[in-house]
Amino acid sequence: MPTGDGLLARVHPPLGMLSLPQARAVAQGARLYGNGHLDLTARANLQIRGVTEASSALLARLLTEAGLGDSRADGGPQRLTLTQPLAGQDPAELFDVPALAQAIETAALAIPRLPAKTLVVVEGRLDAAAPDADCLVAARDAARVEISIAAADGMQTVTDCTTTDAPDVLTMLLTAFARTGRRRMRDLSEDERAALAGASVSSTQGQDRQSGFPARPPSPRCGGGWPDGRPLRQQGSDQDEVPQEGNPGSGRGAPSTQHDALVRAVAPPARDFVPTRPPLGATRPRKGGRETRPVPFAPAAGLLARPDHEILALDAPFGRCTADALDRVVSAAEAVGADTIRLSPTRGFVLLAPADAPVAAVLADLAADVIVTPDDPRRCVDACTGAPGCASGSTSTLTDAARLAARFQPLAAAGYTAHVSGCAKGCARPGPADLTLVGTHGRYGIVIGGGPGDEPALHLPIEAVLDRLGRAKTVGLSAAFTPDTTRADDRGDGRPA
């Protein structure tokens, strides 16, 4: 895909995991055939920047030889599923999450015209928050999953089935989705969603077996609990990348003739739509009237110690990493005895190391390249590539995001989020943030509590944004960015004179 700094090559590691030789190959490819910079995405994928027409074939060959070549050539998703970085190692998972995700990936290869950015999240824990996705496959118990699809007001449950049947049910549902011609499930009409629900419900009739993917016993590597102190459960207990253009099936035109027939043929869903698990950060009721936040989908940056192993979570600042920094992460993995680098939707890396590994020293050595503490304010600020790396950007978003993060510390500590976007597309964070800056003509449109596509309250240069942030900790975020015609940095709507 063309960008402001050359072509962009996407790398989709199977199940979001890289062997150490594969990670070395990615770093080498970025250094030899790109400009030495990589993006880590919210879908736990990688993007090599600065590729040229002359170097693209050489890069593709290197990645294919490393086992990282494309899985399909029809414009469909190269990687369909997203699982938590510790999938397969978390004792709170009720079934084998990697096995189910791989089965869904394999089954979906046969679906024609599936939009390239379709995303299915597979979650084996009962108490985990789920990132935005087209479809969510979430554990109900050790043998059954609940399947939900995206709607304008959140995720809506359409059916449940055994883990064994889930790949077939997803295939039916995704095939019906592909026939609509829509790009994302949240864009479906009510009739189209009803058709998908009917397809998934009918596919479970006669297939409702009691067996499923094997329930996972407690991992011997995980001792008696998990990093946040939760005890092991008994078995049987509950962003985005840069948009692609020209993908088959990605348009938002009228539904196809096949879809019209499907809507007419499918009976009303066997169950009403019901809300599924809460979004990220939401609270939920608990016995005794207390409320609790769901477990994060991915671990926060830093070191999580267990009696028999250590977890190192490393976030790339604003999702950017150099080839040399990736090489140093591989060297760190070798030093602590980790054989796999797990990509995280926090735009980072996760390493699992033995309990006696020199993790503290390794973490300190990586501090210049990646975020290694959970309270780093950069973790609360999203930013895209911006100018000059992106042709759509007019502001230096990465530099400005770093300056903003330094001032954002008090707000970040209180749980606020910010987004510095080079344009209204919002590639780094399509959804809302407490403070969103949208680049336009060298300045930023200010959106409070909204997304990059919303109407800005005013427009300011970055220096004025930083000045107002200094006042936000005393007067509040909204008051700090209220248009003020008496201030030199704006005239009513904040636009330049």
N, C-alpha and C positions, 0 to 999 in steps of 0.2 A: 504494500500500500504506500503511495507517495505521501511524504510529509515535507515540512520545511527543511529538514536536514537529510533528505534522501529517502530511500525506501525503508519501510518498516517490515521486519520479518518476525512473524509470530511463532513461538515455540510452545507446544501444548504437551507437557510431560504427562505420560499416562498416570492417572490418579493423583496428579500433582506431586509426584516424587521423582527425584533425580538420583541416580547412582553417582558416586564421586567422579568416575570417568566421564559420565554424561555432563556433569556440571563443568568439568574442565573443558570439555568440547564446546559448550556454550560460550564460555569465557574466551576460548581461542577463536571461535567464529566471530564474536563481537569485536575482537581485537584485529583480526586479519581482514575480515570482510565487511565490517561496519565501522562506526566511528568510536568504538570502545565504550559506548553507553548502552545500558539496558533499562527497560521498564519492568517492574513487577506489578502485576495487575490484581484487581480485587477478585478475579476468578482463579487466582493461584496459577497464572501462566506467566510467560516471559515474552518480552519483545526486544529484538535487537535493532538498534537504530543506526541510521546512516549507511545502509546497504546501497550499493549502486547496481545499475543494470549489468555491469560487467562482473560484479562479485556475487550476484544473487545465486547463480547456478552452483558456484563453488561452495557457498554457504549451505545450500540445500543438500549437496552431496555429503558434506561433513556431518550435518545433523542427521541425515538418513543413516549413514554408517554408524552413528552413535545410538541408533534406535529412537530417534526423535523426529522422524519424518512424518509427513501428513498421513492421516489414516483414511481420508476420503478425498476424491477429486471432483465431487459434484457441487461444491459450494456449501455443503452442509457443515455442521459443527465438527471441528477436529477433536474437540473434547466436550462432551455433553454434560458430564456430572461434576459436582463439586462436593467434596467431603471435608470434614474438619481435618486439620493437619496431623492430628494424632489418631486418625482412624485406624482401627486394627490394633491399637495399643492402649485404648482407654477402657478400663474395666466397667465403666458406666454404660458402655454400648451393649445392647441386648442381643445383637446378632452380628455376623461378620459383614461389616459395612463395606470394606474393599471388594469382597466377593460379589455383593449385590450391585455395587456401582459398576464393576466390570461387566457383569451380566447385562445391565441396562445399556452400557456402551456398545456391547457386541450386538444386541438385538436391534438397536437404533440405527446401525449402519445400513440396514436395508430400507430405511424410510426415505423416499425421494422428496426433494424440495423442502426439506426441513431447514428453517432459517439458521444461518450460521451462528447467531448469538443465542440460540435457545439454551437455557440452563435448567438442569434438574439437580436440586440439592438432595442428598441422601444423608439422613441423620438417624443414628442409632440410639441416641440418648433421649430420655423422656423430658429432661429439664433444661434443654439447650435452646438458646435463641437461634433463629434461622435468618440468614441473609436474604436479600431480595432475590427471587428466582421466578422462572415461569412455572415451575412445578416443584413441589416439596414431597418427598417420600420420607415419612417420619415414623419411628417406632411406636406401636401401641403396646406390644409386649414382645417376648422373645421370638414369636412366630408370625406376627401380623404387623402390617404397616398401614398407615393412613396416607392417602394420596390427595393432595390439594393443588389447586391451580391459582394463578395470579388473577386478581380482579382490581378494579379501580380503587376499592376500599380495603384491599389487603388480600390475604390468601383465603380461599374458600375450599372446604373439603368436598370432594366429589364421590369418593368411595374408599373402601378398605379391602385388603386382601392378604393372603399369605405372602411371605417373602419369596417363596418359590414362584408364585404367580405374578409377582410385581413386574418383572421384565416384559411379560406378554401384555399385561394391562397397560403399562406405559407405552408400549409399541402401538396399541390400538389408539390410545389417547393422542399421542404425538402424530400419528398418521392423520387423524381427523384434524388436528391443529394445522399440519402442513397444507391440507387441502383448502383451508380458509384463505390462504394467501396473506395472512397477517404476519407482521414481523415479531410481535411479542404477544403473549397470552393476555396481558393486561389490556390490550387494545381490542379484544374480542367484544362483540355485541352480546346481549343477553341470550339471543337465540343460538349464537355460535357457542357460547359457554354451555348452554343446555345440551347441545349436540355432543360436545366433548364429554360432558358428564354421562350422557346416555351411552356413548361408546364405551366408556370405562366401566360402567355398571354392567352392561350386557356382556362384556368380556369376562367378567368374574363369574357369570352364571355357569354352573357345571364344572367350574375349575377350583372350587373352594376347598382345597386340600388342607389337612391339618399340619402337614409337614412344612418346613421352611428352611431357610439357611440356618446352619447350626448355631445354636445359642452359644455365645462366647463365654468360656470359663474365665475366671479372674486370671489376668496375665501374671506369670511368675516374676516379671520384671517390675511390677507395679506395687509390690508390697501390700499394705493393708488399706490403701486408699488412693486418692487422687490429689493433684497439686493444691487445690483449694481447700483440702481438709475433708472432703466428703468421703464417707466410708464406702467400701465396695458394696454394690447392690447384689441381692440374690437374683439369680436368673429367673426371668418371667415377671419382673417388676414393670413404666412410661418413657459495581462500580463499572467501574466498567472500563472495559478496554476501549481503545480508540475505535469509533464506529467503522464498520466495514461498508464499502459501497459496492453496488453491483452484484450482490449475492442473489442467486436464484431463490425465489420464494420469500424475499425480504420486503416486498412491496406491501402497501396497505390499500390495494385496490378492492374492487367488489369481490365477494365470495365466489368461488368457482361453481360450475354447474354440479360437479360431484358433491360439493358441500351443500347446495340447495337440496339435493336428493337426500343427503344424510339428515338434514334438519327435518324434512318431511317424514322420513322413515323412522326416526328414533322416537320412541315414546318418551313422555316426561320422565325426568330422573326419578329413580326409585327412592331418593331421599332429598330433602331440601338442602340448599347450600347452608353450611354453618361455618362460623369463623373457626380457624384452626389456631395453632399456638401463636402467642403474641409476637410482635416484631422485636427487633433488637432494642434492648434497653427498657422494654415495658415491664411493669410489675404484674404479678398474678396473685390471686387469693390463695391462702394456705389454711390448713386446719387450725382452728383456734382464732381465726380472724386476722392473722398476721399476713403481711404481704412479703414476697421475696422476688428478687430479680432472677431471671433465668441465667443459667451458666453461659458465659460467652462462647460463641462458636469456635473461636480460636484463642490460644493463650496470649496474654499481654507480653510485651517485650520484657526481657530479663531472664533471670535464673529461677527455675522452679525445682526445688530439691525434694527428692523422695528417698526413703531408706536404701533402696537398691538401684536407683538410677537418677539422672539429672536431665532436665529439659531446658535447653537454651533456645529462647525465642528472640529473634533478631529482626527488627523492622528496618527496611530501607527508607531513608528520609524522603518523604513525598513520592515513594515508589520508584526512586531512581538509584541505580547502582552502576559502578564501572566494572569493566572486565577484570581489572586488577583487584577490585574489592571482592568480586565473586571468587577469584582465585584464593584470596585470603580466607574467605569463608570455607572453601574446600580444605585448605590447610588446617583450619581450626577443627573441622570435622575429623580429619585424620588424627589430629593431636588428642582429641578427646575420645576417640574410638567409635565415632558414629559412622555407619556405613551408608547412610542415605541422607539426602537433604530434602526436607519436606517443605514445599512452598505453602505459604499462608495467605488467606484473603486479607490479612492486615498489610499486605504488600511486603512480605518478609520471608524469612527462613526459620525452620524449626529443626533442631538437632536433638537426638536422644543419645545420651552418653552413660556409661557405667558410673556407679556412685563414687568410685575412687579416681575419676578423671580430673585433670587439673583445670576445671571449668572456670574458676574465678580468674585465673591468669589469662586464659584464652579470651574470656569476655572483656577484660580490660584492654587486651591488645586490639580487639575489634571496635572499640568505642569510637575511633576516628572515622570508621567506615559506615557503621550502622547504629541504630538506636538500641540501647542495651538496658534501659530502665523504663518501668511502666509509667513514670511521672514526667517523661520528656514531653514538653508541650507540642512538639512536632507530630506526635501521635494523634493529636486532636485537630490537625490542620491537613486538609486534602489539597493537592495542587496538581494541575496537569503540566505538560511540557512547556506550553506557552512559546512566546517568541524567544529566539529565532528558530527553535526546533520545529514549531508547528506553524504552517502557513496561515492558519485561521487566527492565530494570536497576535495581539498588538502590544502586549505587556510581558515583561520578564517574570513570569509567574513563579518560577522556582526561587529566584532571588528574593522576590517580594514576599513569598510564603515564609522563607527563613526569617526575614525581618519581622513579619507579623507574628510568627511563633514566639519570638523572643519577648514581645509585648503581651502575648496572649496567655502567659503562664498563670496569672491569677484566675482567669476565666476557665482555662483548661482544668485547673485543679477543682473548680466547681462543677465540672462536667459539661461545659460548653464546647461546641464544635465550630470550626470555620472551614471555608472552602474558597480557594483562590483559583478562579477559572479564567482561562484565556479568552473564552467566548461563551456564547449562550448555550452551546451544546452540552457543556458540563460533563466531559468525558471522565474526569476523575471521580465525580460524585454527582450522578444525575438527580438525586433526591435533595431534600432540604437540609440546611445547616442553620445553626443559630446566627451565623454571620457569613454571608456569601458575597464575594467580590467577583464581578463579571467584567472582564477586560473589554474595553471598547475605545478605539482611537487614543490609546496611550493612557487612559484613565480607567477607573473602576466604577461600575454601577454597584450600589450598595443595596443588598436585599437582606432584611432582618427576618429570620425564621422562615425562609423560603429557599427555592432552588434557583439555578442559573437561568432558567427560562421565565422566571417571574419578573414583573416590572420593578425596576430599581426605584428606591425612594429618592436617591440623589447620586451624583457622579463626583468622584474625588480623585486626586492624584494619591499615590501611595503614601507620600509624606503626611497628607492630611488624614488619611486613614489611621496611620500610626499615632498621630497626635490625638485623635478622638478616642482611640483605644486606651490611651492613658487616663482619660476621664471616665471610661466605662466602669472601672472598678468602684467608683464612688457614686455615679449617677445611674448606672445601669446601661446595658448595651443599646436598648432602643432609644433612650434619651440622648445618649452620646452621638447617635447618628441621625437625630432629627434635623431636617433641613433648617438652616438658620441664615436668613438673608443678611444679617449683620456681620457674618463671618467672611473673611477674605477668601476662604477656600470654596465657597459656593454662592450662587445667586438664586435663591429660591429652590430650584430643583437640583442645584449643584453642578449644572452644566457650565462649561467655560463660556465667558462672555463672547 
